[in-house]
């Protein structure tokens, strides 16, 4: 993982820890029935995430690489569903953000380093554009599915080894995707996020990513 990704995740985690500590101090002086979890009330959430990306190479074998980035979730369900009691447990949102992975060459390690041929080294950027539909199992737990597309940038190199189309040149391409989300609230503004995702790069083939993160409610 390069320095930019490390700095991004470290800054996000530091922000999450600060907000969590502030929430903990505040909640200690607040009656339990007046607290509301961020999962139901948040309009905008930001979550630094880290994880793994798995893909099938041109040689038919599967490889994994590290993945890091920042996701942004917008809750539009409150505008669509209103305050109806019958739709209280439904969630509708949109997700975007940016994720980065240094793939390296076919001989690189999990972090994309130790390339034997730097001229064929690959880095990719993934920008999700998803709609998310979910259900609240409780005030503190939400499950959801998401779908839409991933806009993927790959630089010149071994992009085709990830199953991505192209002729080896740098390019932006859009692929359909689908996945799931699990959010568990830790405090009124902080929750833990798990996000598996499949990008359908070719017929019968998919680029898989699985990330864990901490979501901070901004609004």
C-alpha positions, 0 to 999 in steps of 0.5 A: 500500500503506497504512502498516500493510501496509508495517510488517507486511512490513518487520517480517517481512523484518527477522525473516527477515534476522535468522534467515537471518544466524543460520543462516548463522553456525551452518551455517558451523560445522556439518558438511553431513551434520548439517544439515536443511532447514526444508522437511522438519522445520518444523512451523510457518512464517510468511511475509510476502508481497507481490504482485499481484491481478488481476481482471475489472471490471464493464466487462469489462477487467482491472485489477491492484492491489498485495497484501500480507500474512502467511501461516501454514503448518502441517505435519501430514504428519509426524503423518499419514505418520509416519517411513515411508521410502516417504512421506518425500517427501510433504507435507501441510499447512494454510495460513491468514493474512491479506492486504490490498489497497486497490483504490480506485475504478475509476480508482485506480492500482496501489496503490489511490490517486489516487481520483477518487471516494473515496466508492466506494473499496474495500479487501478482506481475504483470509483463506485456509483451505487444505489443501496437498499437496506433494512434495519434489523435493529436501531444499531444493525443494518443490512443492505444490498447495493448495485450499479457500476464501478468506474475503473481506471487502469494505467498502462501495464498488466490491466488485462491480467485482472480480466479488465478489457483494454490493449495495455493503455491507460484507460477509464472503463465502466463495469456493472457491479453488485454486493452487500453491506453490513453496518453495526453502530458503535455510538451515535455517530460511528459504525463499523462497515463490511462491504463485499463487492463483485465487479463484472468485468467479463461474462462469467468473470468478476473482480471481487473486493472485500473491505472493512471500515469505520463510518463517521456520520457527518450530517 
